Amino acid sequence: MILLFFLPDTEGQQSLCPSQLLGLGKCPGCGIGHAIHDALHFRFQASFYHHLFGIVGVIIIFIRIKQLIQPLRKQHETQPLQSDPRS
């Protein structure tokens, strides 16, 4: 997500697409990548133009990140202090 946020959005720039790196042109995944990039920059009309589910994808990814972080927080907060068995 962070990499997609900082990726340049002008045509002809560096791309992360393996298809473009091999010189084969744009793949179907390029549209969702551009849509996510535009949604992260709050350009919702451009995001919708590139892919219909770009905005939905960003929302789902952020929800999933939150779900993955919550158990780590709870575990850290409720973990009992353990004494050193050597003492």
PDB file with SEQRES, HELIX, SHEET and CRYST1 records, atoms N, CA, C and O in Angstrom:
SEQRES   1 A   87  MET ILE LEU LEU PHE PHE LEU PRO ASP THR GLU GLY GLN          
SEQRES   2 A   87  GLN SER LEU CYS PRO SER GLN LEU LEU GLY LEU GLY LYS          
SEQRES   3 A   87  CYS PRO GLY CYS GLY ILE GLY HIS ALA ILE HIS ASP ALA          
SEQRES   4 A   87  LEU HIS PHE ARG PHE GLN ALA SER PHE TYR HIS HIS LEU          
SEQRES   5 A   87  PHE GLY ILE VAL GLY VAL ILE ILE ILE PHE ILE ARG ILE          
SEQRES   6 A   87  LYS GLN LEU ILE GLN PRO LEU ARG LYS GLN HIS GLU THR          
SEQRES   7 A   87  GLN PRO LEU GLN SER ASP PRO ARG SER                          
HELIX    1 AA1 ILE A    2  PHE A    6  1                                   5    
HELIX    2 AA2 PRO A   18  LEU A   21  1                                   4    
HELIX    3 AA3 GLY A   29  LEU A   40  1                                  12    
HELIX    4 AA4 PHE A   44  HIS A   50  1                                   7    
HELIX    5 AA5 GLY A   54  THR A   78  1                                  25    
CRYST1    1.000    1.000    1.000  90.00  90.00  90.00 P 1           1          
ATOM      1  N   MET A   1       0.828  -1.180   0.000  1.00  0.00           N  
ATOM      2  CA  MET A   1       0.000   0.000   0.000  1.00  0.00           C  
ATOM      3  C   MET A   1       0.878   1.250   0.000  1.00  0.00           C  
ATOM      4  O   MET A   1       0.606   2.216  -0.713  1.00  0.00           O  
ATOM      5  N   ILE A   2       1.912   1.215   0.795  1.00  0.00           N  
ATOM      6  CA  ILE A   2       2.790   2.393   0.863  1.00  0.00           C  
ATOM      7  C   ILE A   2       3.493   2.593  -0.472  1.00  0.00           C  
ATOM      8  O   ILE A   2       3.632   3.721  -0.946  1.00  0.00           O  
ATOM      9  N   LEU A   3       3.934   1.501  -1.074  1.00  0.00           N  
ATOM     10  CA  LEU A   3       4.616   1.594  -2.361  1.00  0.00           C  
ATOM     11  C   LEU A   3       3.672   2.112  -3.442  1.00  0.00           C  
ATOM     12  O   LEU A   3       4.075   2.932  -4.268  1.00  0.00           O  
ATOM     13  N   LEU A   4       2.431   1.651  -3.450  1.00  0.00           N  
ATOM     14  CA  LEU A   4       1.456   2.147  -4.428  1.00  0.00           C  
ATOM     15  C   LEU A   4       1.149   3.622  -4.212  1.00  0.00           C  
ATOM     16  O   LEU A   4       0.860   4.339  -5.170  1.00  0.00           O  
ATOM     17  N   PHE A   5       1.207   4.082  -2.971  1.00  0.00           N  
ATOM     18  CA  PHE A   5       0.947   5.497  -2.701  1.00  0.00           C  
ATOM     19  C   PHE A   5       2.025   6.378  -3.327  1.00  0.00           C  
ATOM     20  O   PHE A   5       1.716   7.425  -3.896  1.00  0.00           O  
ATOM     21  N   PHE A   6       3.279   5.964  -3.227  1.00  0.00           N  
ATOM     22  CA  PHE A   6       4.384   6.795  -3.688  1.00  0.00           C  
ATOM     23  C   PHE A   6       4.804   6.539  -5.134  1.00  0.00           C  
ATOM     24  O   PHE A   6       5.703   7.209  -5.643  1.00  0.00           O  
ATOM     25  N   LEU A   7       4.171   5.591  -5.789  1.00  0.00           N  
ATOM     26  CA  LEU A   7       4.493   5.300  -7.179  1.00  0.00           C  
ATOM     27  C   LEU A   7       4.096   6.479  -8.063  1.00  0.00           C  
ATOM     28  O   LEU A   7       3.006   7.026  -7.897  1.00  0.00           O  
ATOM     29  N   PRO A   8       4.949   6.878  -8.992  1.00  0.00           N  
ATOM     30  CA  PRO A   8       4.566   7.992  -9.872  1.00  0.00           C  
ATOM     31  C   PRO A   8       3.383   7.591 -10.746  1.00  0.00           C  
ATOM     32  O   PRO A   8       3.279   6.442 -11.174  1.00  0.00           O  
ATOM     33  N   ASP A   9       2.493   8.545 -11.006  1.00  0.00           N  
ATOM     34  CA  ASP A   9       1.286   8.210 -11.762  1.00  0.00           C  
ATOM     35  C   ASP A   9       1.306   8.724 -13.193  1.00  0.00           C  
ATOM     36  O   ASP A   9       0.263   8.748 -13.846  1.00  0.00           O  
ATOM     37  N   THR A  10       2.454   9.132 -13.692  1.00  0.00           N  
ATOM     38  CA  THR A  10       2.537   9.591 -15.073  1.00  0.00           C  
ATOM     39  C   THR A  10       2.880   8.418 -15.979  1.00  0.00           C  
ATOM     40  O   THR A  10       3.601   7.500 -15.588  1.00  0.00           O  
ATOM     41  N   GLU A  11       2.358   8.467 -17.180  1.00  0.00           N  
ATOM     42  CA  GLU A  11       2.622   7.405 -18.150  1.00  0.00           C  
ATOM     43  C   GLU A  11       4.103   7.420 -18.541  1.00  0.00           C  
ATOM     44  O   GLU A  11       4.735   8.475 -18.587  1.00  0.00           O  
ATOM     45  N   GLY A  12       4.632   6.252 -18.815  1.00  0.00           N  
ATOM     46  CA  GLY A  12       6.014   6.138 -19.244  1.00  0.00           C  
ATOM     47  C   GLY A  12       7.008   6.093 -18.106  1.00  0.00           C  
ATOM     48  O   GLY A  12       8.212   6.007 -18.348  1.00  0.00           O  
ATOM     49  N   GLN A  13       6.540   6.148 -16.870  1.00  0.00           N  
ATOM     50  CA  GLN A  13       7.424   6.079 -15.713  1.00  0.00           C  
ATOM     51  C   GLN A  13       7.676   4.624 -15.340  1.00  0.00           C  
ATOM     52  O   GLN A  13       7.115   3.715 -15.951  1.00  0.00           O  
ATOM     53  N   GLN A  14       8.511   4.411 -14.346  1.00  0.00           N  
ATOM     54  CA  GLN A  14       8.819   3.085 -13.835  1.00  0.00           C  
ATOM     55  C   GLN A  14       7.548   2.397 -13.348  1.00  0.00           C  
ATOM     56  O   GLN A  14       6.670   3.042 -12.775  1.00  0.00           O  
ATOM     57  N   SER A  15       7.452   1.102 -13.573  1.00  0.00           N  
ATOM     58  CA  SER A  15       6.275   0.341 -13.181  1.00  0.00           C  
ATOM     59  C   SER A  15       6.697  -0.900 -12.405  1.00  0.00           C  
ATOM     60  O   SER A  15       7.817  -1.388 -12.556  1.00  0.00           O  
ATOM     61  N   LEU A  16       5.787  -1.404 -11.574  1.00  0.00           N  
ATOM     62  CA  LEU A  16       6.034  -2.655 -10.858  1.00  0.00           C  
ATOM     63  C   LEU A  16       5.453  -3.850 -11.593  1.00  0.00           C  
ATOM     64  O   LEU A  16       5.622  -4.986 -11.149  1.00  0.00           O  
ATOM     65  N   CYS A  17       4.782  -3.620 -12.694  1.00  0.00           N  
ATOM     66  CA  CYS A  17       4.119  -4.680 -13.445  1.00  0.00           C  
ATOM     67  C   CYS A  17       5.152  -5.570 -14.145  1.00  0.00           C  
ATOM     68  O   CYS A  17       5.944  -5.080 -14.949  1.00  0.00           O  
ATOM     69  N   PRO A  18       5.149  -6.880 -13.843  1.00  0.00           N  
ATOM     70  CA  PRO A  18       6.099  -7.778 -14.508  1.00  0.00           C  
ATOM     71  C   PRO A  18       5.895  -7.803 -16.020  1.00  0.00           C  
ATOM     72  O   PRO A  18       6.860  -7.935 -16.774  1.00  0.00           O  
ATOM     73  N   SER A  19       4.669  -7.678 -16.460  1.00  0.00           N  
ATOM     74  CA  SER A  19       4.377  -7.679 -17.895  1.00  0.00           C  
ATOM     75  C   SER A  19       5.025  -6.472 -18.576  1.00  0.00           C  
ATOM     76  O   SER A  19       5.614  -6.596 -19.650  1.00  0.00           O  
ATOM     77  N   GLN A  20       4.909  -5.306 -17.940  1.00  0.00           N  
ATOM     78  CA  GLN A  20       5.532  -4.111 -18.523  1.00  0.00           C  
ATOM     79  C   GLN A  20       7.050  -4.174 -18.431  1.00  0.00           C  
ATOM     80  O   GLN A  20       7.746  -3.719 -19.338  1.00  0.00           O  
ATOM     81  N   LEU A  21       7.567  -4.732 -17.345  1.00  0.00           N  
ATOM     82  CA  LEU A  21       9.025  -4.844 -17.203  1.00  0.00           C  
ATOM     83  C   LEU A  21       9.626  -5.761 -18.268  1.00  0.00           C  
ATOM     84  O   LEU A  21      10.773  -5.579 -18.677  1.00  0.00           O  
ATOM     85  N   LEU A  22       8.846  -6.743 -18.714  1.00  0.00           N  
ATOM     86  CA  LEU A  22       9.300  -7.651 -19.775  1.00  0.00           C  
ATOM     87  C   LEU A  22       9.003  -7.103 -21.169  1.00  0.00           C  
ATOM     88  O   LEU A  22       9.356  -7.726 -22.170  1.00  0.00           O  
ATOM     89  N   GLY A  23       8.357  -5.941 -21.236  1.00  0.00           N  
ATOM     90  CA  GLY A  23       8.057  -5.318 -22.513  1.00  0.00           C  
ATOM     91  C   GLY A  23       6.831  -5.870 -23.208  1.00  0.00           C  
ATOM     92  O   GLY A  23       6.690  -5.718 -24.421  1.00  0.00           O  
ATOM     93  N   LEU A  24       5.942  -6.505 -22.465  1.00  0.00           N  
ATOM     94  CA  LEU A  24       4.751  -7.109 -23.056  1.00  0.00           C  
ATOM     95  C   LEU A  24       3.531  -6.197 -23.020  1.00  0.00           C  
ATOM     96  O   LEU A  24       2.477  -6.575 -23.529  1.00  0.00           O  
ATOM     97  N   GLY A  25       3.640  -5.026 -22.443  1.00  0.00           N  
ATOM     98  CA  GLY A  25       2.513  -4.102 -22.353  1.00  0.00           C  
ATOM     99  C   GLY A  25       1.779  -4.252 -21.035  1.00  0.00           C  
ATOM    100  O   GLY A  25       2.219  -4.968 -20.136  1.00  0.00           O  
ATOM    101  N   LYS A  26       0.652  -3.564 -20.937  1.00  0.00           N  
ATOM    102  CA  LYS A  26      -0.108  -3.570 -19.688  1.00  0.00           C  
ATOM    103  C   LYS A  26      -0.888  -4.869 -19.531  1.00  0.00           C  
ATOM    104  O   LYS A  26      -1.398  -5.427 -20.502  1.00  0.00           O  
ATOM    105  N   CYS A  27      -0.969  -5.331 -18.310  1.00  0.00           N  
ATOM    106  CA  CYS A  27      -1.746  -6.525 -17.978  1.00  0.00           C  
ATOM    107  C   CYS A  27      -3.065  -6.084 -17.342  1.00  0.00           C  
ATOM    108  O   CYS A  27      -3.221  -4.902 -17.037  1.00  0.00           O  
ATOM    109  N   PRO A  28      -4.015  -6.993 -17.132  1.00  0.00           N  
ATOM    110  CA  PRO A  28      -5.276  -6.606 -16.503  1.00  0.00           C  
ATOM    111  C   PRO A  28      -5.099  -6.067 -15.076  1.00  0.00           C  
ATOM    112  O   PRO A  28      -5.928  -5.285 -14.609  1.00  0.00           O  
ATOM    113  N   GLY A  29      -4.058  -6.466 -14.398  1.00  0.00           N  
ATOM    114  CA  GLY A  29      -3.818  -5.987 -13.040  1.00  0.00           C  
ATOM    115  C   GLY A  29      -3.354  -4.549 -12.973  1.00  0.00           C  
ATOM    116  O   GLY A  29      -3.415  -3.930 -11.910  1.00  0.00           O  
ATOM    117  N   CYS A  30      -2.893  -4.007 -14.081  1.00  0.00           N  
ATOM    118  CA  CYS A  30      -2.435  -2.613 -14.083  1.00  0.00           C  
ATOM    119  C   CYS A  30      -3.567  -1.665 -13.727  1.00  0.00           C  
ATOM    120  O   CYS A  30      -3.342  -0.665 -13.044  1.00  0.00           O  
ATOM    121  N   GLY A  31      -4.761  -1.958 -14.171  1.00  0.00           N  
ATOM    122  CA  GLY A  31      -5.907  -1.092 -13.896  1.00  0.00           C  
ATOM    123  C   GLY A  31      -6.208  -0.997 -12.417  1.00  0.00           C  
ATOM    124  O   GLY A  31      -6.465   0.094 -11.908  1.00  0.00           O  
ATOM    125  N   ILE A  32      -6.182  -2.135 -11.706  1.00  0.00           N  
ATOM    126  CA  ILE A  32      -6.470  -2.117 -10.271  1.00  0.00           C  
ATOM    127  C   ILE A  32      -5.345  -1.406  -9.520  1.00  0.00           C  
ATOM    128  O   ILE A  32      -5.600  -0.722  -8.529  1.00  0.00           O  
ATOM    129  N   GLY A  33      -4.123  -1.559  -9.974  1.00  0.00           N  
ATOM    130  CA  GLY A  33      -3.004  -0.856  -9.341  1.00  0.00           C  
ATOM    131  C   GLY A  33      -3.147   0.651  -9.466  1.00  0.00           C  
ATOM    132  O   GLY A  33      -2.938   1.381  -8.497  1.00  0.00           O  
ATOM    133  N   HIS A  34      -3.501   1.114 -10.649  1.00  0.00           N  
ATOM    134  CA  HIS A  34      -3.721   2.551 -10.856  1.00  0.00           C  
ATOM    135  C   HIS A  34      -4.936   3.025 -10.054  1.00  0.00           C  
ATOM    136  O   HIS A  34      -4.937   4.127  -9.506  1.00  0.00           O  
ATOM    137  N   ALA A  35      -5.962   2.185  -9.994  1.00  0.00           N  
ATOM    138  CA  ALA A  35      -7.169   2.555  -9.242  1.00  0.00           C  
ATOM    139  C   ALA A  35      -6.864   2.694  -7.758  1.00  0.00           C  
ATOM    140  O   ALA A  35      -7.338   3.631  -7.115  1.00  0.00           O  
ATOM    141  N   ILE A  36      -6.082   1.779  -7.207  1.00  0.00           N  
ATOM    142  CA  ILE A  36      -5.698   1.861  -5.796  1.00  0.00           C  
ATOM    143  C   ILE A  36      -4.850   3.107  -5.559  1.00  0.00           C  
ATOM    144  O   ILE A  36      -5.044   3.816  -4.571  1.00  0.00           O  
ATOM    145  N   HIS A  37      -3.923   3.368  -6.453  1.00  0.00           N  
ATOM    146  CA  HIS A  37      -3.072   4.559  -6.327  1.00  0.00           C  
ATOM    147  C   HIS A  37      -3.931   5.829  -6.314  1.00  0.00           C  
ATOM    148  O   HIS A  37      -3.736   6.708  -5.476  1.00  0.00           O  
ATOM    149  N   ASP A  38      -4.878   5.915  -7.245  1.00  0.00           N  
ATOM    150  CA  ASP A  38      -5.738   7.096  -7.298  1.00  0.00           C  
ATOM    151  C   ASP A  38      -6.633   7.193  -6.064  1.00  0.00           C  
ATOM    152  O   ASP A  38      -6.854   8.291  -5.554  1.00  0.00           O  
ATOM    153  N   ALA A  39      -7.146   6.073  -5.579  1.00  0.00           N  
ATOM    154  CA  ALA A  39      -7.997   6.092  -4.389  1.00  0.00           C  
ATOM    155  C   ALA A  39      -7.200   6.547  -3.163  1.00  0.00           C  
ATOM    156  O   ALA A  39      -7.727   7.271  -2.318  1.00  0.00           O  
ATOM    157  N   LEU A  40      -5.950   6.132  -3.062  1.00  0.00           N  
ATOM    158  CA  LEU A  40      -5.118   6.559  -1.935  1.00  0.00           C  
ATOM    159  C   LEU A  40      -4.835   8.061  -1.977  1.00  0.00           C  
ATOM    160  O   LEU A  40      -4.566   8.675  -0.944  1.00  0.00           O  
ATOM    161  N   HIS A  41      -4.897   8.644  -3.165  1.00  0.00           N  
ATOM    162  CA  HIS A  41      -4.693  10.088  -3.325  1.00  0.00           C  
ATOM    163  C   HIS A  41      -6.019  10.836  -3.395  1.00  0.00           C  
ATOM    164  O   HIS A  41      -6.053  12.008  -3.770  1.00  0.00           O  
ATOM    165  N   PHE A  42      -7.115  10.161  -3.033  1.00  0.00           N  
ATOM    166  CA  PHE A  42      -8.452  10.746  -2.997  1.00  0.00           C  
ATOM    167  C   PHE A  42      -8.921  11.257  -4.362  1.00  0.00           C  
ATOM    168  O   PHE A  42      -9.699  12.208  -4.437  1.00  0.00           O  
ATOM    169  N   ARG A  43      -8.454  10.630  -5.428  1.00  0.00           N  
ATOM    170  CA  ARG A  43      -8.937  10.940  -6.786  1.00  0.00           C  
ATOM    171  C   ARG A  43      -9.899   9.819  -7.176  1.00  0.00           C  
ATOM    172  O   ARG A  43      -9.558   8.928  -7.954  1.00  0.00           O  
ATOM    173  N   PHE A  44     -11.098   9.884  -6.623  1.00  0.00           N  
ATOM    174  CA  PHE A  44     -12.044   8.786  -6.746  1.00  0.00           C  
ATOM    175  C   PHE A  44     -12.589   8.633  -8.163  1.00  0.00           C  
ATOM    176  O   PHE A  44     -12.857   7.510  -8.590  1.00  0.00           O  
ATOM    177  N   GLN A  45     -12.758   9.706  -8.888  1.00  0.00           N  
ATOM    178  CA  GLN A  45     -13.255   9.605 -10.256  1.00  0.00           C  
ATOM    179  C   GLN A  45     -12.220   8.903 -11.146  1.00  0.00           C  
ATOM    180  O   GLN A  45     -12.578   8.052 -11.960  1.00  0.00           O  
ATOM    181  N   ALA A  46     -10.952   9.255 -10.994  1.00  0.00           N  
ATOM    182  CA  ALA A  46      -9.892   8.597 -11.754  1.00  0.00           C  
ATOM    183  C   ALA A  46      -9.762   7.134 -11.341  1.00  0.00           C  
ATOM    184  O   ALA A  46      -9.519   6.266 -12.179  1.00  0.00           O  
ATOM    185  N   SER A  47      -9.924   6.865 -10.048  1.00  0.00           N  
ATOM    186  CA  SER A  47      -9.868   5.497  -9.560  1.00  0.00           C  
ATOM    187  C   SER A  47     -10.966   4.658 -10.191  1.00  0.00           C  
ATOM    188  O   SER A  47     -10.723   3.534 -10.630  1.00  0.00           O  
ATOM    189  N   PHE A  48     -12.163   5.201 -10.235  1.00  0.00           N  
ATOM    190  CA  PHE A  48     -13.297   4.502 -10.828  1.00  0.00           C  
ATOM    191  C   PHE A  48     -13.082   4.284 -12.323  1.00  0.00           C  
ATOM    192  O   PHE A  48     -13.512   3.269 -12.871  1.00  0.00           O  
ATOM    193  N   TYR A  49     -12.416   5.234 -12.985  1.00  0.00           N  
ATOM    194  CA  TYR A  49     -12.122   5.109 -14.412  1.00  0.00           C  
ATOM    195  C   TYR A  49     -11.173   3.935 -14.680  1.00  0.00           C  
ATOM    196  O   TYR A  49     -11.366   3.189 -15.640  1.00  0.00           O  
ATOM    197  N   HIS A  50     -10.163   3.772 -13.843  1.00  0.00           N  
ATOM    198  CA  HIS A  50      -9.177   2.704 -14.053  1.00  0.00           C  
ATOM    199  C   HIS A  50      -9.743   1.324 -13.734  1.00  0.00           C  
ATOM    200  O   HIS A  50      -9.490   0.364 -14.462  1.00  0.00           O  
ATOM    201  N   HIS A  51     -10.504   1.224 -12.656  1.00  0.00           N  
ATOM    202  CA  HIS A  51     -11.095  -0.067 -12.275  1.00  0.00           C  
ATOM    203  C   HIS A  51     -12.275   0.197 -11.354  1.00  0.00           C  
ATOM    204  O   HIS A  51     -12.206   1.054 -10.472  1.00  0.00           O  
ATOM    205  N   LEU A  52     -13.349  -0.536 -11.561  1.00  0.00           N  
ATOM    206  CA  LEU A  52     -14.562  -0.322 -10.778  1.00  0.00           C  
ATOM    207  C   LEU A  52     -14.382  -0.618  -9.297  1.00  0.00           C  
ATOM    208  O   LEU A  52     -15.048  -0.009  -8.459  1.00  0.00           O  
ATOM    209  N   PHE A  53     -13.496  -1.539  -8.967  1.00  0.00           N  
ATOM    210  CA  PHE A  53     -13.356  -1.980  -7.581  1.00  0.00           C  
ATOM    211  C   PHE A  53     -12.098  -1.453  -6.892  1.00  0.00           C  
ATOM    212  O   PHE A  53     -11.683  -2.014  -5.879  1.00  0.00           O  
ATOM    213  N   GLY A  54     -11.490  -0.407  -7.405  1.00  0.00           N  
ATOM    214  CA  GLY A  54     -10.291   0.150  -6.786  1.00  0.00           C  
ATOM    215  C   GLY A  54     -10.555   0.705  -5.399  1.00  0.00           C  
ATOM    216  O   GLY A  54      -9.792   0.441  -4.469  1.00  0.00           O  
ATOM    217  N   ILE A  55     -11.621   1.466  -5.250  1.00  0.00           N  
ATOM    218  CA  ILE A  55     -11.969   2.064  -3.951  1.00  0.00           C  
ATOM    219  C   ILE A  55     -12.368   0.973  -2.970  1.00  0.00           C  
ATOM    220  O   ILE A  55     -11.965   0.998  -1.807  1.00  0.00           O  
ATOM    221  N   VAL A  56     -13.161   0.013  -3.439  1.00  0.00           N  
ATOM    222  CA  VAL A  56     -13.567  -1.109  -2.593  1.00  0.00           C  
ATOM    223  C   VAL A  56     -12.343  -1.911  -2.160  1.00  0.00           C  
ATOM    224  O   VAL A  56     -12.266  -2.366  -1.018  1.00  0.00           O  
ATOM    225  N   GLY A  57     -11.393  -2.084  -3.068  1.00  0.00           N  
ATOM    226  CA  GLY A  57     -10.166  -2.810  -2.739  1.00  0.00           C  
ATOM    227  C   GLY A  57      -9.370  -2.142  -1.635  1.00  0.00           C  
ATOM    228  O   GLY A  57      -8.858  -2.817  -0.742  1.00  0.00           O  
ATOM    229  N   VAL A  58      -9.261  -0.820  -1.688  1.00  0.00           N  
ATOM    230  CA  VAL A  58      -8.543  -0.080  -0.646  1.00  0.00           C  
ATOM    231  C   VAL A  58      -9.233  -0.255   0.703  1.00  0.00           C  
ATOM    232  O   VAL A  58      -8.575  -0.474   1.719  1.00  0.00           O  
ATOM    233  N   ILE A  59     -10.550  -0.159   0.708  1.00  0.00           N  
ATOM    234  CA  ILE A  59     -11.305  -0.319   1.957  1.00  0.00           C  
ATOM    235  C   ILE A  59     -11.100  -1.713   2.529  1.00  0.00           C  
ATOM    236  O   ILE A  59     -10.866  -1.862   3.728  1.00  0.00           O  
ATOM    237  N   ILE A  60     -11.184  -2.738   1.681  1.00  0.00           N  
ATOM    238  CA  ILE A  60     -10.996  -4.122   2.134  1.00  0.00           C  
ATOM    239  C   ILE A  60      -9.586  -4.336   2.669  1.00  0.00           C  
ATOM    240  O   ILE A  60      -9.404  -5.001   3.689  1.00  0.00           O  
ATOM    241  N   ILE A  61      -8.595  -3.783   1.996  1.00  0.00           N  
ATOM    242  CA  ILE A  61      -7.199  -3.951   2.448  1.00  0.00           C  
ATOM    243  C   ILE A  61      -6.995  -3.288   3.809  1.00  0.00           C  
ATOM    244  O   ILE A  61      -6.347  -3.869   4.680  1.00  0.00           O  
ATOM    245  N   PHE A  62      -7.534  -2.086   4.009  1.00  0.00           N  
ATOM    246  CA  PHE A  62      -7.381  -1.423   5.306  1.00  0.00           C  
ATOM    247  C   PHE A  62      -8.120  -2.171   6.418  1.00  0.00           C  
ATOM    248  O   PHE A  62      -7.624  -2.252   7.542  1.00  0.00           O  
ATOM    249  N   ILE A  63      -9.298  -2.716   6.115  1.00  0.00           N  
ATOM    250  CA  ILE A  63     -10.020  -3.521   7.105  1.00  0.00           C  
ATOM    251  C   ILE A  63      -9.206  -4.753   7.475  1.00  0.00           C  
ATOM    252  O   ILE A  63      -9.114  -5.109   8.649  1.00  0.00           O  
ATOM    253  N   ARG A  64      -8.620  -5.398   6.484  1.00  0.00           N  
ATOM    254  CA  ARG A  64      -7.819  -6.607   6.743  1.00  0.00           C  
ATOM    255  C   ARG A  64      -6.565  -6.277   7.562  1.00  0.00           C  
ATOM    256  O   ARG A  64      -6.194  -7.040   8.453  1.00  0.00           O  
ATOM    257  N   ILE A  65      -5.925  -5.168   7.273  1.00  0.00           N  
ATOM    258  CA  ILE A  65      -4.751  -4.757   8.056  1.00  0.00           C  
ATOM    259  C   ILE A  65      -5.154  -4.542   9.510  1.00  0.00           C  
ATOM    260  O   ILE A  65      -4.440  -4.956  10.424  1.00  0.00           O  
ATOM    261  N   LYS A  66      -6.301  -3.894   9.725  1.00  0.00           N  
ATOM    262  CA  LYS A  66      -6.792  -3.673  11.092  1.00  0.00           C  
ATOM    263  C   LYS A  66      -7.064  -5.005  11.788  1.00  0.00           C  
ATOM    264  O   LYS A  66      -6.735  -5.170  12.962  1.00  0.00           O  
ATOM    265  N   GLN A  67      -7.663  -5.955  11.068  1.00  0.00           N  
ATOM    266  CA  GLN A  67      -7.938  -7.272  11.654  1.00  0.00           C  
ATOM    267  C   GLN A  67      -6.653  -7.992  12.038  1.00  0.00           C  
ATOM    268  O   GLN A  67      -6.622  -8.697  13.046  1.00  0.00           O  
ATOM    269  N   LEU A  68      -5.615  -7.831  11.271  1.00  0.00           N  
ATOM    270  CA  LEU A  68      -4.343  -8.497  11.564  1.00  0.00           C  
ATOM    271  C   LEU A  68      -3.601  -7.843  12.717  1.00  0.00           C  
ATOM    272  O   LEU A  68      -2.866  -8.520  13.436  1.00  0.00           O  
ATOM    273  N   ILE A  69      -3.779  -6.538  12.909  1.00  0.00           N  
ATOM    274  CA  ILE A  69      -3.074  -5.816  13.970  1.00  0.00           C  
ATOM    275  C   ILE A  69      -3.761  -5.988  15.327  1.00  0.00           C  
ATOM    276  O   ILE A  69      -3.083  -6.054  16.352  1.00  0.00           O  
ATOM    277  N   GLN A  70      -5.089  -6.062  15.350  1.00  0.00           N  
ATOM    278  CA  GLN A  70      -5.824  -6.139  16.614  1.00  0.00           C  
ATOM    279  C   GLN A  70      -5.386  -7.301  17.513  1.00  0.00           C  
ATOM    280  O   GLN A  70      -5.160  -7.064  18.699  1.00  0.00           O  
ATOM    281  N   PRO A  71      -5.251  -8.535  17.028  1.00  0.00           N  
ATOM    282  CA  PRO A  71      -4.814  -9.608  17.932  1.00  0.00           C  
ATOM    283  C   PRO A  71      -3.417  -9.372  18.506  1.00  0.00           C  
ATOM    284  O   PRO A  71      -3.132  -9.779  19.632  1.00  0.00           O  
ATOM    285  N   LEU A  72      -2.565  -8.729  17.752  1.00  0.00           N  
ATOM    286  CA  LEU A  72      -1.215  -8.440  18.251  1.00  0.00           C  
ATOM    287  C   LEU A  72      -1.270  -7.451  19.404  1.00  0.00           C  
ATOM    288  O   LEU A  72      -0.540  -7.596  20.385  1.00  0.00           O  
ATOM    289  N   ARG A  73      -2.139  -6.441  19.289  1.00  0.00           N  
ATOM    290  CA  ARG A  73      -2.292  -5.468  20.372  1.00  0.00           C  
ATOM    291  C   ARG A  73      -2.834  -6.119  21.626  1.00  0.00           C  
ATOM    292  O   ARG A  73      -2.317  -5.896  22.720  1.00  0.00           O  
ATOM    293  N   LYS A  74      -3.889  -6.936  21.471  1.00  0.00           N  
ATOM    294  CA  LYS A  74      -4.500  -7.580  22.622  1.00  0.00           C  
ATOM    295  C   LYS A  74      -3.524  -8.531  23.300  1.00  0.00           C  
ATOM    296  O   LYS A  74      -3.474  -8.601  24.528  1.00  0.00           O  
ATOM    297  N   GLN A  75      -2.757  -9.254  22.516  1.00  0.00           N  
ATOM    298  CA  GLN A  75      -1.777 -10.176  23.079  1.00  0.00           C  
ATOM    299  C   GLN A  75      -0.705  -9.417  23.851  1.00  0.00           C  
ATOM    300  O   GLN A  75      -0.273  -9.855  24.917  1.00  0.00           O  
ATOM    301  N   HIS A  76      -0.285  -8.296  23.321  1.00  0.00           N  
ATOM    302  CA  HIS A  76       0.742  -7.494  23.979  1.00  0.00           C  
ATOM    303  C   HIS A  76       0.212  -6.893  25.290  1.00  0.00           C  
ATOM    304  O   HIS A  76       0.945  -6.817  26.276  1.00  0.00           O  
ATOM    305  N   GLU A  77      -1.045  -6.469  25.301  1.00  0.00           N  
ATOM    306  CA  GLU A  77      -1.619  -5.833  26.482  1.00  0.00           C  
ATOM    307  C   GLU A  77      -1.920  -6.829  27.595  1.00  0.00           C  
ATOM    308  O   GLU A  77      -1.799  -6.484  28.771  1.00  0.00           O  
ATOM    309  N   THR A  78      -2.305  -8.046  27.259  1.00  0.00           N  
ATOM    310  CA  THR A  78      -2.744  -9.011  28.265  1.00  0.00           C  
ATOM    311  C   THR A  78      -1.698 -10.062  28.611  1.00  0.00           C  
ATOM    312  O   THR A  78      -1.966 -10.955  29.415  1.00  0.00           O  
ATOM    313  N   GLN A  79      -0.536  -9.973  28.029  1.00  0.00           N  
ATOM    314  CA  GLN A  79       0.487 -10.971  28.298  1.00  0.00           C  
ATOM    315  C   GLN A  79       1.025 -10.788  29.717  1.00  0.00           C  
ATOM    316  O   GLN A  79       1.463  -9.693  30.067  1.00  0.00           O  
ATOM    317  N   PRO A  80       1.000 -11.846  30.546  1.00  0.00           N  
ATOM    318  CA  PRO A  80       1.483 -11.722  31.924  1.00  0.00           C  
ATOM    319  C   PRO A  80       2.999 -11.578  31.971  1.00  0.00           C  
ATOM    320  O   PRO A  80       3.722 -12.018  31.076  1.00  0.00           O  
ATOM    321  N   LEU A  81       3.440 -10.958  33.027  1.00  0.00           N  
ATOM    322  CA  LEU A  81       4.876 -10.839  33.234  1.00  0.00           C  
ATOM    323  C   LEU A  81       5.448 -12.200  33.592  1.00  0.00           C  
ATOM    324  O   LEU A  81       4.911 -12.907  34.445  1.00  0.00           O  
ATOM    325  N   GLN A  82       6.518 -12.552  32.950  1.00  0.00           N  
ATOM    326  CA  GLN A  82       7.132 -13.849  33.210  1.00  0.00           C  
ATOM    327  C   GLN A  82       8.425 -13.617  33.971  1.00  0.00           C  
ATOM    328  O   GLN A  82       9.243 -12.769  33.614  1.00  0.00           O  
ATOM    329  N   SER A  83       8.581 -14.389  35.018  1.00  0.00           N  
ATOM    330  CA  SER A  83       9.818 -14.253  35.790  1.00  0.00           C  
ATOM    331  C   SER A  83      10.915 -15.081  35.143  1.00  0.00           C  
ATOM    332  O   SER A  83      10.654 -16.041  34.418  1.00  0.00           O  
ATOM    333  N   ASP A  84      12.115 -14.693  35.417  1.00  0.00           N  
ATOM    334  CA  ASP A  84      13.272 -15.388  34.875  1.00  0.00           C  
ATOM    335  C   ASP A  84      13.454 -16.691  35.620  1.00  0.00           C  
ATOM    336  O   ASP A  84      13.623 -16.665  36.839  1.00  0.00           O  
ATOM    337  N   PRO A  85      13.427 -17.858  34.932  1.00  0.00           N  
ATOM    338  CA  PRO A  85      13.553 -19.142  35.628  1.00  0.00           C  
ATOM    339  C   PRO A  85      14.948 -19.365  36.232  1.00  0.00           C  
ATOM    340  O   PRO A  85      15.120 -20.242  37.078  1.00  0.00           O  
ATOM    341  N   ARG A  86      15.922 -18.594  35.812  1.00  0.00           N  
ATOM    342  CA  ARG A  86      17.289 -18.767  36.345  1.00  0.00           C  
ATOM    343  C   ARG A  86      17.466 -18.148  37.717  1.00  0.00           C  
ATOM    344  O   ARG A  86      18.445 -18.434  38.406  1.00  0.00           O  
ATOM    345  N   SER A  87      16.519 -17.294  38.125  1.00  0.00           N  
ATOM    346  CA  SER A  87      16.704 -16.626  39.418  1.00  0.00           C  
ATOM    347  C   SER A  87      15.977 -17.317  40.543  1.00  0.00           C  
ATOM    348  O   SER A  87      16.040 -16.868  41.687  1.00  0.00           O  
TER     349      SER A  87                                                      
END                                                                             
